[in-house]
C-alpha cells in the first residue's frame, strides 16, 4: 500500500485478541490494511492507553465493514 495513499479508520480496539482475529480475517479477504499503535499496545497493555486502529483504503471500507459485521465487531 503506497505511503501517500489516504486511509480510513474502520475499527479501533485495545483488546489484543480482537487485533489478532481481525488481522487474520482482513488478510484472508485480501484487504490491505495498516495497524496503528500495534507495537505500543503490546508493550503498554493498560486499559485505553494503547488503542490499535485499523485503516484501509477508501475503496475497501465496505468490504472491511462486512468483515467486522461477520466477526461481530461492528
PQR file with spaces between the fields and no chain letter, atoms N, CA, C, O and H, PARSE charges and radii, in Angstrom:
ATOM       1  N    UNK     1       0.852   -1.162    0.000 -0.4000 1.5000
ATOM       2  CA   UNK     1       0.000    0.000    0.000 -0.0000 2.0000
ATOM       3  C    UNK     1       0.908    1.238    0.000  0.5500 1.7000
ATOM       4  O    UNK     1       1.758    1.368    0.881 -0.5500 1.4000
ATOM       5  N    UNK     2       0.745    2.150   -0.974 -0.4000 1.5000
ATOM       6  CA   UNK     2       1.592    3.344   -1.033 -0.0000 2.0000
ATOM       7  C    UNK     2       1.433    4.205    0.219  0.5500 1.7000
ATOM       8  O    UNK     2       0.331    4.340    0.751 -0.5500 1.4000
ATOM       9  H    UNK     2       0.054    2.044   -1.690  0.4000 1.0000
ATOM      10  N    UNK     3       2.542    4.786    0.686 -0.4000 1.5000
ATOM      11  CA   UNK     3       2.512    5.569    1.916 -0.0000 2.0000
ATOM      12  C    UNK     3       1.714    6.859    1.783  0.5500 1.7000
ATOM      13  O    UNK     3       1.184    7.359    2.776 -0.5500 1.4000
ATOM      14  H    UNK     3       3.437    4.676    0.253  0.4000 1.0000
ATOM      15  N    UNK     4       1.619    7.408    0.574 -0.4000 1.5000
ATOM      16  CA   UNK     4       0.916    8.677    0.400 -0.0000 2.0000
ATOM      17  C    UNK     4      -0.585    8.487    0.166  0.5500 1.7000
ATOM      18  O    UNK     4      -1.315    9.463   -0.007 -0.5500 1.4000
ATOM      19  H    UNK     4       2.049    7.002   -0.233  0.4000 1.0000
ATOM      20  N    UNK     5      -1.039    7.248    0.161 -0.4000 1.5000
ATOM      21  CA   UNK     5      -2.455    6.969   -0.069 -0.0000 2.0000
ATOM      22  C    UNK     5      -3.270    7.297    1.187  0.5500 1.7000
ATOM      23  O    UNK     5      -2.874    6.951    2.300 -0.5500 1.4000
ATOM      24  H    UNK     5      -0.446    6.455    0.302  0.4000 1.0000
ATOM      25  N    UNK     6      -4.405    7.964    0.998 -0.4000 1.5000
ATOM      26  CA   UNK     6      -5.270    8.310    2.115 -0.0000 2.0000
ATOM      27  C    UNK     6      -5.958    7.053    2.636  0.5500 1.7000
ATOM      28  O    UNK     6      -6.414    6.216    1.858 -0.5500 1.4000
ATOM      29  H    UNK     6      -4.727    8.246    0.094  0.4000 1.0000
ATOM      30  N    UNK     7      -6.025    6.932    3.947 -0.4000 1.5000
ATOM      31  CA   UNK     7      -6.623    5.755    4.573 -0.0000 2.0000
ATOM      32  C    UNK     7      -7.786    6.161    5.468  0.5500 1.7000
ATOM      33  O    UNK     7      -7.871    7.300    5.930 -0.5500 1.4000
ATOM      34  H    UNK     7      -5.654    7.613    4.579  0.4000 1.0000
ATOM      35  N    UNK     8      -8.675    5.209    5.702 -0.4000 1.5000
ATOM      36  CA   UNK     8      -9.854    5.429    6.533 -0.0000 2.0000
ATOM      37  C    UNK     8      -9.785    4.466    7.719  0.5500 1.7000
ATOM      38  O    UNK     8      -9.557    3.270    7.539 -0.5500 1.4000
ATOM      39  H    UNK     8      -8.607    4.285    5.327  0.4000 1.0000
ATOM      40  N    UNK     9      -9.979    4.985    8.917 -0.4000 1.5000
ATOM      41  CA   UNK     9     -10.018    4.137   10.104 -0.0000 2.0000
ATOM      42  C    UNK     9     -11.376    3.444   10.167  0.5500 1.7000
ATOM      43  O    UNK     9     -12.421    4.094   10.186 -0.5500 1.4000
ATOM      44  H    UNK     9     -10.164    5.956    9.064  0.4000 1.0000
ATOM      45  N    UNK    10     -11.338    2.112   10.199 -0.4000 1.5000
ATOM      46  CA   UNK    10     -12.590    1.344   10.215 -0.0000 2.0000
ATOM      47  C    UNK    10     -12.858    0.674   11.563  0.5500 1.7000
ATOM      48  O    UNK    10     -13.977    0.234   11.826 -0.5500 1.4000
ATOM      49  H    UNK    10     -10.489    1.584   10.183  0.4000 1.0000
ATOM      50  N    UNK    11     -11.832    0.596   12.416 -0.4000 1.5000
ATOM      51  CA   UNK    11     -12.035   -0.078   13.695 -0.0000 2.0000
ATOM      52  C    UNK    11     -10.923    0.317   14.653  0.5500 1.7000
ATOM      53  O    UNK    11      -9.777    0.503   14.243 -0.5500 1.4000
ATOM      54  H    UNK    11     -10.923    0.954   12.202  0.4000 1.0000
ATOM      55  N    UNK    12     -11.264    0.444   15.932 -0.4000 1.5000
ATOM      56  CA   UNK    12     -10.289    0.708   16.980 -0.0000 2.0000
ATOM      57  C    UNK    12     -10.594   -0.195   18.169  0.5500 1.7000
ATOM      58  O    UNK    12     -11.753   -0.401   18.528 -0.5500 1.4000
ATOM      59  H    UNK    12     -12.195    0.293   16.265  0.4000 1.0000
ATOM      60  N    UNK    13      -9.538   -0.730   18.771 -0.4000 1.5000
ATOM      61  CA   UNK    13      -9.709   -1.597   19.939 -0.0000 2.0000
ATOM      62  C    UNK    13      -8.447   -1.584   20.787  0.5500 1.7000
ATOM      63  O    UNK    13      -7.352   -1.319   20.292 -0.5500 1.4000
ATOM      64  H    UNK    13      -8.596   -0.563   18.479  0.4000 1.0000
ATOM      65  N    UNK    14      -8.617   -1.872   22.068 -0.4000 1.5000
ATOM      66  CA   UNK    14      -7.462   -2.066   22.948 -0.0000 2.0000
ATOM      67  C    UNK    14      -7.365   -3.534   23.381  0.5500 1.7000
ATOM      68  O    UNK    14      -6.619   -3.871   24.300 -0.5500 1.4000
ATOM      69  H    UNK    14      -9.507   -2.088   22.470  0.4000 1.0000
ATOM      70  N    UNK    15      -8.123   -4.393   22.712 -0.4000 1.5000
ATOM      71  CA   UNK    15      -8.150   -5.821   23.038 -0.0000 2.0000
ATOM      72  C    UNK    15      -7.271   -6.599   22.053  0.5500 1.7000
ATOM      73  O    UNK    15      -7.591   -6.699   20.868 -0.5500 1.4000
ATOM      74  H    UNK    15      -8.729   -4.119   21.965  0.4000 1.0000
ATOM      75  N    UNK    16      -6.161   -7.148   22.559 -0.4000 1.5000
ATOM      76  CA   UNK    16      -5.200   -7.836   21.706 -0.0000 2.0000
ATOM      77  C    UNK    16      -5.799   -9.028   20.962  0.5500 1.7000
ATOM      78  O    UNK    16      -5.419   -9.292   19.822 -0.5500 1.4000
ATOM      79  H    UNK    16      -5.901   -7.067   23.521  0.4000 1.0000
ATOM      80  N    UNK    17      -6.716   -9.743   21.581 -0.4000 1.5000
ATOM      81  CA   UNK    17      -7.349  -10.879   20.909 -0.0000 2.0000
ATOM      82  C    UNK    17      -8.091  -10.449   19.659  0.5500 1.7000
ATOM      83  O    UNK    17      -8.021  -11.119   18.629 -0.5500 1.4000
ATOM      84  H    UNK    17      -7.024   -9.528   22.507  0.4000 1.0000
ATOM      85  N    UNK    18      -8.802   -9.331   19.745 -0.4000 1.5000
ATOM      86  CA   UNK    18      -9.531   -8.823   18.581 -0.0000 2.0000
ATOM      87  C    UNK    18      -8.579   -8.350   17.491  0.5500 1.7000
ATOM      88  O    UNK    18      -8.871   -8.490   16.303 -0.5500 1.4000
ATOM      89  H    UNK    18      -8.859   -8.786   20.582  0.4000 1.0000
ATOM      90  N    UNK    19      -7.447   -7.793   17.890 -0.4000 1.5000
ATOM      91  CA   UNK    19      -6.452   -7.357   16.902 -0.0000 2.0000
ATOM      92  C    UNK    19      -6.014   -8.555   16.067  0.5500 1.7000
ATOM      93  O    UNK    19      -5.994   -8.481   14.838 -0.5500 1.4000
ATOM      94  H    UNK    19      -7.209   -7.680   18.855  0.4000 1.0000
ATOM      95  N    UNK    20      -5.668   -9.648   16.720 -0.4000 1.5000
ATOM      96  CA   UNK    20      -5.195  -10.839   16.011 -0.0000 2.0000
ATOM      97  C    UNK    20      -6.273  -11.417   15.100  0.5500 1.7000
ATOM      98  O    UNK    20      -5.991  -11.783   13.959 -0.5500 1.4000
ATOM      99  H    UNK    20      -5.685   -9.708   17.718  0.4000 1.0000
ATOM     100  N    UNK    21      -7.502  -11.501   15.597 -0.4000 1.5000
ATOM     101  CA   UNK    21      -8.600  -12.070   14.808 -0.0000 2.0000
ATOM     102  C    UNK    21      -8.894  -11.204   13.591  0.5500 1.7000
ATOM     103  O    UNK    21      -9.066  -11.725   12.489 -0.5500 1.4000
ATOM     104  H    UNK    21      -7.731  -11.203   16.524  0.4000 1.0000
ATOM     105  N    UNK    22      -8.952   -9.886   13.777 -0.4000 1.5000
ATOM     106  CA   UNK    22      -9.270   -9.005   12.659 -0.0000 2.0000
ATOM     107  C    UNK    22      -8.153   -8.981   11.626  0.5500 1.7000
ATOM     108  O    UNK    22      -8.424   -8.939   10.426 -0.5500 1.4000
ATOM     109  H    UNK    22      -8.812   -9.463   14.673  0.4000 1.0000
ATOM     110  N    UNK    23      -6.906   -9.008   12.071 -0.4000 1.5000
ATOM     111  CA   UNK    23      -5.797   -9.064   11.116 -0.0000 2.0000
ATOM     112  C    UNK    23      -5.916  -10.296   10.226  0.5500 1.7000
ATOM     113  O    UNK    23      -5.769  -10.202    9.007 -0.5500 1.4000
ATOM     114  H    UNK    23      -6.685   -9.043   13.045  0.4000 1.0000
ATOM     115  N    UNK    24      -6.180  -11.444   10.830 -0.4000 1.5000
ATOM     116  CA   UNK    24      -6.298  -12.682   10.068 -0.0000 2.0000
ATOM     117  C    UNK    24      -7.477  -12.610    9.094  0.5500 1.7000
ATOM     118  O    UNK    24      -7.363  -13.029    7.943 -0.5500 1.4000
ATOM     119  H    UNK    24      -6.299  -11.521   11.820  0.4000 1.0000
ATOM     120  N    UNK    25      -8.603  -12.079    9.560 -0.4000 1.5000
ATOM     121  CA   UNK    25      -9.795  -12.007    8.717 -0.0000 2.0000
ATOM     122  C    UNK    25      -9.580  -11.075    7.525  0.5500 1.7000
ATOM     123  O    UNK    25      -9.968  -11.407    6.405 -0.5500 1.4000
ATOM     124  H    UNK    25      -8.695  -11.738   10.495  0.4000 1.0000
ATOM     125  N    UNK    26      -8.967   -9.917    7.754 -0.4000 1.5000
ATOM     126  CA   UNK    26      -8.711   -8.986    6.648 -0.0000 2.0000
ATOM     127  C    UNK    26      -7.721   -9.591    5.653  0.5500 1.7000
ATOM     128  O    UNK    26      -7.895   -9.457    4.442 -0.5500 1.4000
ATOM     129  H    UNK    26      -8.652   -9.647    8.663  0.4000 1.0000
ATOM     130  N    UNK    27      -6.696  -10.248    6.159 -0.4000 1.5000
ATOM     131  CA   UNK    27      -5.728  -10.902    5.277 -0.0000 2.0000
ATOM     132  C    UNK    27      -6.401  -11.993    4.456  0.5500 1.7000
ATOM     133  O    UNK    27      -6.141  -12.108    3.258 -0.5500 1.4000
ATOM     134  H    UNK    27      -6.555  -10.357    7.143  0.4000 1.0000
ATOM     135  N    UNK    28      -7.254  -12.789    5.072 -0.4000 1.5000
ATOM     136  CA   UNK    28      -7.955  -13.856    4.356 -0.0000 2.0000
ATOM     137  C    UNK    28      -8.847  -13.316    3.250  0.5500 1.7000
ATOM     138  O    UNK    28      -9.042  -13.976    2.229 -0.5500 1.4000
ATOM     139  H    UNK    28      -7.465  -12.696    6.045  0.4000 1.0000
ATOM     140  N    UNK    29      -9.392  -12.113    3.446 -0.4000 1.5000
ATOM     141  CA   UNK    29     -10.247  -11.481    2.433 -0.0000 2.0000
ATOM     142  C    UNK    29      -9.442  -10.694    1.405  0.5500 1.7000
ATOM     143  O    UNK    29     -10.012  -10.151    0.460 -0.5500 1.4000
ATOM     144  H    UNK    29      -9.234  -11.577    4.275  0.4000 1.0000
ATOM     145  N    UNK    30      -8.132  -10.628    1.579 -0.4000 1.5000
ATOM     146  CA   UNK    30      -7.287   -9.896    0.636 -0.0000 2.0000
ATOM     147  C    UNK    30      -7.437   -8.391    0.731  0.5500 1.7000
ATOM     148  O    UNK    30      -7.230   -7.681   -0.253 -0.5500 1.4000
ATOM     149  H    UNK    30      -7.669  -11.069    2.347  0.4000 1.0000
ATOM     150  N    UNK    31      -7.797   -7.895    1.912 -0.4000 1.5000
ATOM     151  CA   UNK    31      -7.975   -6.460    2.118 -0.0000 2.0000
ATOM     152  C    UNK    31      -6.692   -5.894    2.727  0.5500 1.7000
ATOM     153  O    UNK    31      -6.346   -6.236    3.858 -0.5500 1.4000
ATOM     154  H    UNK    31      -7.965   -8.472    2.711  0.4000 1.0000
ATOM     155  N    UNK    32      -5.980   -5.030    1.990 -0.4000 1.5000
ATOM     156  CA   UNK    32      -4.777   -4.410    2.557 -0.0000 2.0000
ATOM     157  C    UNK    32      -5.169   -3.476    3.706  0.5500 1.7000
ATOM     158  O    UNK    32      -6.190   -2.792    3.631 -0.5500 1.4000
ATOM     159  H    UNK    32      -6.261   -4.753    1.071  0.4000 1.0000
ATOM     160  N    UNK    33      -4.360   -3.449    4.761 -0.4000 1.5000
ATOM     161  CA   UNK    33      -4.670   -2.605    5.915 -0.0000 2.0000
ATOM     162  C    UNK    33      -3.391   -2.211    6.632  0.5500 1.7000
ATOM     163  O    UNK    33      -2.333   -2.808    6.434 -0.5500 1.4000
ATOM     164  H    UNK    33      -3.531   -4.005    4.821  0.4000 1.0000
ATOM     165  N    UNK    34      -3.513   -1.200    7.464 -0.4000 1.5000
ATOM     166  CA   UNK    34      -2.442   -0.803    8.371 -0.0000 2.0000
ATOM     167  C    UNK    34      -2.994   -0.837    9.785  0.5500 1.7000
ATOM     168  O    UNK    34      -4.153   -0.495   10.021 -0.5500 1.4000
ATOM     169  H    UNK    34      -4.373   -0.715    7.625  0.4000 1.0000
ATOM     170  N    UNK    35      -2.147   -1.255   10.728 -0.4000 1.5000
ATOM     171  CA   UNK    35      -2.496   -1.212   12.148 -0.0000 2.0000
ATOM     172  C    UNK    35      -1.643   -0.128   12.785  0.5500 1.7000
ATOM     173  O    UNK    35      -0.414   -0.181   12.730 -0.5500 1.4000
ATOM     174  H    UNK    35      -1.206   -1.532   10.537  0.4000 1.0000
ATOM     175  N    UNK    36      -2.294    0.850   13.385 -0.4000 1.5000
ATOM     176  CA   UNK    36      -1.590    1.933   14.050 -0.0000 2.0000
ATOM     177  C    UNK    36      -1.530    1.639   15.545  0.5500 1.7000
ATOM     178  O    UNK    36      -2.549    1.300   16.147 -0.5500 1.4000
ATOM     179  H    UNK    36      -3.292    0.894   13.429  0.4000 1.0000
ATOM     180  N    UNK    37      -0.353    1.765   16.149 -0.4000 1.5000
ATOM     181  CA   UNK    37      -0.119    1.556   17.589 -0.0000 2.0000
ATOM     182  C    UNK    37      -0.063    0.092   18.002  0.5500 1.7000
ATOM     183  O    UNK    37      -0.140   -0.201   19.195 -0.5500 1.4000
ATOM     184  H    UNK    37       0.474    2.040   15.660  0.4000 1.0000
ATOM     185  N    UNK    38       0.065   -0.823   17.074 -0.4000 1.5000
ATOM     186  CA   UNK    38       0.058   -2.244   17.445 -0.0000 2.0000
ATOM     187  C    UNK    38       1.225   -2.600   18.366  0.5500 1.7000
ATOM     188  O    UNK    38       1.040   -3.340   19.332 -0.5500 1.4000
ATOM     189  H    UNK    38       0.127   -0.585   16.105  0.4000 1.0000
ATOM     190  N    UNK    39       2.407   -2.091   18.084 -0.4000 1.5000
ATOM     191  CA   UNK    39       3.571   -2.403   18.915 -0.0000 2.0000
ATOM     192  C    UNK    39       3.400   -1.810   20.304  0.5500 1.7000
ATOM     193  O    UNK    39       3.682   -2.468   21.305 -0.5500 1.4000
ATOM     194  H    UNK    39       2.557   -1.490   17.299  0.4000 1.0000
ATOM     195  N    UNK    40       2.941   -0.570   20.363 -0.4000 1.5000
ATOM     196  CA   UNK    40       2.746    0.096   21.649 -0.0000 2.0000
ATOM     197  C    UNK    40       1.745   -0.649   22.513  0.5500 1.7000
ATOM     198  O    UNK    40       1.933   -0.752   23.725 -0.5500 1.4000
ATOM     199  H    UNK    40       2.712   -0.035   19.550  0.4000 1.0000
ATOM     200  N    UNK    41       0.689   -1.169   21.914 -0.4000 1.5000
ATOM     201  CA   UNK    41      -0.336   -1.866   22.697 -0.0000 2.0000
ATOM     202  C    UNK    41       0.211   -3.145   23.319  0.5500 1.7000
ATOM     203  O    UNK    41      -0.270   -3.575   24.367 -0.5500 1.4000
ATOM     204  H    UNK    41       0.536   -1.085   20.929  0.4000 1.0000
ATOM     205  N    UNK    42       1.207   -3.755   22.691 -0.4000 1.5000
ATOM     206  CA   UNK    42       1.811   -4.952   23.257 -0.0000 2.0000
ATOM     207  C    UNK    42       2.765   -4.638   24.394  0.5500 1.7000
ATOM     208  O    UNK    42       2.968   -5.458   25.290 -0.5500 1.4000
ATOM     209  H    UNK    42       1.598   -3.406   21.839  0.4000 1.0000
ATOM     210  N    UNK    43       3.358   -3.435   24.356 -0.4000 1.5000
ATOM     211  CA   UNK    43       4.310   -3.022   25.379 -0.0000 2.0000
ATOM     212  C    UNK    43       3.594   -2.430   26.588  0.5500 1.7000
ATOM     213  O    UNK    43       3.989   -2.667   27.729 -0.5500 1.4000
ATOM     214  H    UNK    43       3.193   -2.769   23.628  0.4000 1.0000
ATOM     215  N    UNK    44       2.536   -1.655   26.330 -0.4000 1.5000
ATOM     216  CA   UNK    44       1.786   -0.989   27.396 -0.0000 2.0000
ATOM     217  C    UNK    44       0.330   -1.441   27.390  0.5500 1.7000
ATOM     218  O    UNK    44      -0.549   -0.679   26.986 -0.5500 1.4000
ATOM     219  H    UNK    44       2.216   -1.462   25.403  0.4000 1.0000
ATOM     220  N    UNK    45       0.066   -2.641   27.821 -0.4000 1.5000
ATOM     221  CA   UNK    45      -1.313   -3.142   27.777 -0.0000 2.0000
ATOM     222  C    UNK    45      -2.188   -2.600   28.909  0.5500 1.7000
ATOM     223  O    UNK    45      -2.819   -3.366   29.638 -0.5500 1.4000
ATOM     224  H    UNK    45       0.779   -3.260   28.149  0.4000 1.0000
ATOM     225  N    UNK    46      -2.219   -1.276   29.047 -0.4000 1.5000
ATOM     226  CA   UNK    46      -3.015   -0.627   30.086 -0.0000 2.0000
ATOM     227  C    UNK    46      -4.334   -0.202   29.462  0.5500 1.7000
ATOM     228  O    UNK    46      -4.346    0.370   28.373 -0.5500 1.4000
ATOM     229  H    UNK    46      -1.706   -0.654   28.455  0.4000 1.0000
ATOM     230  N    UNK    47      -5.442   -0.475   30.137 -0.4000 1.5000
ATOM     231  CA   UNK    47      -6.769   -0.169   29.593 -0.0000 2.0000
ATOM     232  C    UNK    47      -6.843    1.213   28.973  0.5500 1.7000
ATOM     233  O    UNK    47      -6.602    2.220   29.640 -0.5500 1.4000
ATOM     234  H    UNK    47      -5.432   -0.940   31.022  0.4000 1.0000
ATOM     235  N    UNK    48      -7.181    1.253   27.687 -0.4000 1.5000
ATOM     236  CA   UNK    48      -7.400    2.502   26.984 -0.0000 2.0000
ATOM     237  C    UNK    48      -6.157    3.273   26.611  0.5500 1.7000
ATOM     238  O    UNK    48      -6.252    4.284   25.916 -0.5500 1.4000
ATOM     239  H    UNK    48      -7.377    0.436   27.146  0.4000 1.0000
ATOM     240  N    UNK    49      -4.990    2.826   27.052 -0.4000 1.5000
ATOM     241  CA   UNK    49      -3.759    3.574   26.791 -0.0000 2.0000
ATOM     242  C    UNK    49      -3.168    3.266   25.426  0.5500 1.7000
ATOM     243  O    UNK    49      -2.457    4.103   24.870 -0.5500 1.4000
ATOM     244  H    UNK    49      -4.913    2.004   27.617  0.4000 1.0000
ATOM     245  N    UNK    50      -3.433    2.117   24.879 -0.4000 1.5000
ATOM     246  CA   UNK    50      -2.813    1.723   23.619 -0.0000 2.0000
ATOM     247  C    UNK    50      -3.872    1.142   22.688  0.5500 1.7000
ATOM     248  O    UNK    50      -3.966   -0.072   22.506 -0.5500 1.4000
ATOM     249  H    UNK    50      -4.011    1.437   25.331  0.4000 1.0000
ATOM     250  N    UNK    51      -4.651    2.021   22.116 -0.4000 1.5000
ATOM     251  CA   UNK    51      -5.702    1.599   21.195 -0.0000 2.0000
ATOM     252  C    UNK    51      -5.089    1.348   19.824  0.5500 1.7000
ATOM     253  O    UNK    51      -4.341    2.182   19.313 -0.5500 1.4000
ATOM     254  H    UNK    51      -4.574    3.007   22.263  0.4000 1.0000
ATOM     255  N    UNK    52      -5.401    0.212   19.235 -0.4000 1.5000
ATOM     256  CA   UNK    52      -4.937   -0.133   17.892 -0.0000 2.0000
ATOM     257  C    UNK    52      -6.016    0.279   16.900  0.5500 1.7000
ATOM     258  O    UNK    52      -7.185   -0.074   17.054 -0.5500 1.4000
ATOM     259  H    UNK    52      -6.009   -0.465   19.651  0.4000 1.0000
ATOM     260  N    UNK    53      -5.607    1.033   15.877 -0.4000 1.5000
ATOM     261  CA   UNK    53      -6.528    1.475   14.827 -0.0000 2.0000
ATOM     262  C    UNK    53      -6.263    0.675   13.563  0.5500 1.7000
ATOM     263  O    UNK    53      -5.111    0.503   13.165 -0.5500 1.4000
ATOM     264  H    UNK    53      -4.657    1.319   15.752  0.4000 1.0000
ATOM     265  N    UNK    54      -7.316    0.190   12.935 -0.4000 1.5000
ATOM     266  CA   UNK    54      -7.225   -0.490   11.647 -0.0000 2.0000
ATOM     267  C    UNK    54      -7.636    0.494   10.568  0.5500 1.7000
ATOM     268  O    UNK    54      -8.715    1.084   10.626 -0.5500 1.4000
ATOM     269  H    UNK    54      -8.252    0.330   13.258  0.4000 1.0000
ATOM     270  N    UNK    55      -6.762    0.666    9.580 -0.4000 1.5000
ATOM     271  CA   UNK    55      -7.027    1.597    8.491 -0.0000 2.0000
ATOM     272  C    UNK    55      -6.958    0.870    7.155  0.5500 1.7000
ATOM     273  O    UNK    55      -6.084    0.033    6.926 -0.5500 1.4000
ATOM     274  H    UNK    55      -5.885    0.187    9.533  0.4000 1.0000
ATOM     275  N    UNK    56      -7.905    1.211    6.277 -0.4000 1.5000
ATOM     276  CA   UNK    56      -7.956    0.620    4.940 -0.0000 2.0000
ATOM     277  C    UNK    56      -8.128    1.733    3.912  0.5500 1.7000
ATOM     278  O    UNK    56      -8.418    2.879    4.256 -0.5500 1.4000
ATOM     279  H    UNK    56      -8.615    1.890    6.463  0.4000 1.0000
ATOM     280  N    UNK    57      -7.943    1.374    2.642 -0.4000 1.5000
ATOM     281  CA   UNK    57      -8.176    2.332    1.560 -0.0000 2.0000
ATOM     282  C    UNK    57      -9.671    2.622    1.469  0.5500 1.7000
ATOM     283  O    UNK    57     -10.490    1.771    1.815 -0.5500 1.4000
ATOM     284  H    UNK    57      -7.707    0.443    2.362  0.4000 1.0000
ATOM     285  N    UNK    58     -10.030    3.817    1.006 -0.4000 1.5000
ATOM     286  CA   UNK    58     -11.452    4.144    0.858 -0.0000 2.0000
ATOM     287  C    UNK    58     -12.223    3.112    0.035  0.5500 1.7000
ATOM     288  O    UNK    58     -13.387    2.836    0.325 -0.5500 1.4000
ATOM     289  H    UNK    58      -9.364    4.508    0.725  0.4000 1.0000
ATOM     290  N    UNK    59     -11.591    2.547   -0.977 -0.4000 1.5000
ATOM     291  CA   UNK    59     -12.279    1.571   -1.829 -0.0000 2.0000
ATOM     292  C    UNK    59     -12.528    0.238   -1.115  0.5500 1.7000
ATOM     293  O    UNK    59     -13.294   -0.588   -1.611 -0.5500 1.4000
ATOM     294  H    UNK    59     -10.646    2.771   -1.212  0.4000 1.0000
ATOM     295  N    UNK    60     -11.892    0.017    0.042 -0.4000 1.5000
ATOM     296  CA   UNK    60     -12.056   -1.235    0.791 -0.0000 2.0000
ATOM     297  C    UNK    60     -12.903   -1.089    2.055  0.5500 1.7000
ATOM     298  O    UNK    60     -13.086   -2.057    2.794 -0.5500 1.4000
ATOM     299  H    UNK    60     -11.270    0.688    0.446  0.4000 1.0000
ATOM     300  N    UNK    61     -13.420    0.117    2.307 -0.4000 1.5000
ATOM     301  CA   UNK    61     -14.183    0.359    3.541 -0.0000 2.0000
ATOM     302  C    UNK    61     -15.401   -0.556    3.632  0.5500 1.7000
ATOM     303  O    UNK    61     -15.658   -1.137    4.686 -0.5500 1.4000
ATOM     304  H    UNK    61     -13.271    0.903    1.707  0.4000 1.0000
ATOM     305  N    UNK    62     -16.139   -0.688    2.560 -0.4000 1.5000
ATOM     306  CA   UNK    62     -17.355   -1.513    2.588 -0.0000 2.0000
ATOM     307  C    UNK    62     -17.025   -2.978    2.855  0.5500 1.7000
ATOM     308  O    UNK    62     -17.689   -3.630    3.661 -0.5500 1.4000
ATOM     309  H    UNK    62     -15.931   -0.216    1.703  0.4000 1.0000
ATOM     310  N    UNK    63     -16.005   -3.493    2.180 -0.4000 1.5000
ATOM     311  CA   UNK    63     -15.606   -4.892    2.393 -0.0000 2.0000
ATOM     312  C    UNK    63     -15.136   -5.111    3.826  0.5500 1.7000
ATOM     313  O    UNK    63     -15.482   -6.116    4.449 -0.5500 1.4000
ATOM     314  H    UNK    63     -15.466   -2.963    1.525  0.4000 1.0000
ATOM     315  N    UNK    64     -14.350   -4.175    4.349 -0.4000 1.5000
ATOM     316  CA   UNK    64     -13.871   -4.288    5.729 -0.0000 2.0000
ATOM     317  C    UNK    64     -15.045   -4.242    6.702  0.5500 1.7000
ATOM     318  O    UNK    64     -15.042   -4.940    7.716 -0.5500 1.4000
ATOM     319  H    UNK    64     -14.070   -3.359    3.843  0.4000 1.0000
ATOM     320  N    UNK    65     -16.039   -3.427    6.397 -0.4000 1.5000
ATOM     321  CA   UNK    65     -17.236   -3.355    7.233 -0.0000 2.0000
ATOM     322  C    UNK    65     -17.975   -4.677    7.287  0.5500 1.7000
ATOM     323  O    UNK    65     -18.488   -5.068    8.335 -0.5500 1.4000
ATOM     324  H    UNK    65     -16.041   -2.860    5.573  0.4000 1.0000
ATOM     325  N    UNK    66     -18.027   -5.367    6.153 -0.4000 1.5000
ATOM     326  CA   UNK    66     -18.681   -6.684    6.132 -0.0000 2.0000
ATOM     327  C    UNK    66     -17.912   -7.684    6.999  0.5500 1.7000
ATOM     328  O    UNK    66     -18.508   -8.504    7.697 -0.5500 1.4000
ATOM     329  H    UNK    66     -17.610   -5.049    5.301  0.4000 1.0000
ATOM     330  N    UNK    67     -16.578   -7.603    6.944 -0.4000 1.5000
ATOM     331  CA   UNK    67     -15.754   -8.489    7.777 -0.0000 2.0000
ATOM     332  C    UNK    67     -16.025   -8.206    9.253  0.5500 1.7000
ATOM     333  O    UNK    67     -16.189   -9.134   10.045 -0.5500 1.4000
ATOM     334  H    UNK    67     -16.093   -6.937    6.377  0.4000 1.0000
ATOM     335  N    UNK    68     -16.071   -6.931    9.622 -0.4000 1.5000
ATOM     336  CA   UNK    68     -16.356   -6.560   11.010 -0.0000 2.0000
ATOM     337  C    UNK    68     -17.725   -7.074   11.444  0.5500 1.7000
ATOM     338  O    UNK    68     -17.882   -7.573   12.558 -0.5500 1.4000
ATOM     339  H    UNK    68     -15.937   -6.177    8.978  0.4000 1.0000
ATOM     340  N    UNK    69     -18.711   -6.952   10.565 -0.4000 1.5000
ATOM     341  CA   UNK    69     -20.061   -7.455   10.867 -0.0000 2.0000
ATOM     342  C    UNK    69     -20.048   -8.962   11.097  0.5500 1.7000
ATOM     343  O    UNK    69     -20.648   -9.457   12.050 -0.5500 1.4000
ATOM     344  H    UNK    69     -18.584   -6.546    9.659  0.4000 1.0000
ATOM     345  N    UNK    70     -19.360   -9.688   10.214 -0.4000 1.5000
ATOM     346  CA   UNK    70     -19.305  -11.148   10.324 -0.0000 2.0000
ATOM     347  C    UNK    70     -18.646  -11.591   11.633  0.5500 1.7000
ATOM     348  O    UNK    70     -19.014  -12.614   12.210 -0.5500 1.4000
ATOM     349  H    UNK    70     -18.872   -9.285    9.439  0.4000 1.0000
ATOM     350  N    UNK    71     -17.669  -10.806   12.090 -0.4000 1.5000
ATOM     351  CA   UNK    71     -16.972  -11.135   13.333 -0.0000 2.0000
ATOM     352  C    UNK    71     -17.738  -10.675   14.574  0.5500 1.7000
ATOM     353  O    UNK    71     -17.408  -11.059   15.696 -0.5500 1.4000
ATOM     354  H    UNK    71     -17.371   -9.975   11.622  0.4000 1.0000
ATOM     355  N    UNK    72     -18.750   -9.860   14.363 -0.4000 1.5000
ATOM     356  CA   UNK    72     -19.487   -9.302   15.493 -0.0000 2.0000
ATOM     357  C    UNK    72     -18.763   -8.151   16.157  0.5500 1.7000
ATOM     358  O    UNK    72     -19.020   -7.841   17.320 -0.5500 1.4000
ATOM     359  H    UNK    72     -19.018   -9.548   13.452  0.4000 1.0000
ATOM     360  N    UNK    73     -17.848   -7.505   15.420 -0.4000 1.5000
ATOM     361  CA   UNK    73     -17.059   -6.401   15.959 -0.0000 2.0000
ATOM     362  C    UNK    73     -17.653   -5.043   15.611  0.5500 1.7000
ATOM     363  O    UNK    73     -17.150   -4.018   16.071 -0.5500 1.4000
ATOM     364  H    UNK    73     -17.639   -7.757   14.475  0.4000 1.0000
ATOM     365  N    UNK    74     -18.708   -5.013   14.810 -0.4000 1.5000
ATOM     366  CA   UNK    74     -19.261   -3.729   14.349 -0.0000 2.0000
ATOM     367  C    UNK    74     -20.095   -3.072   15.419  0.5500 1.7000
ATOM     368  O    UNK    74     -20.634   -1.987   15.202 -0.5500 1.4000
ATOM     369  H    UNK    74     -19.117   -5.846   14.436  0.4000 1.0000
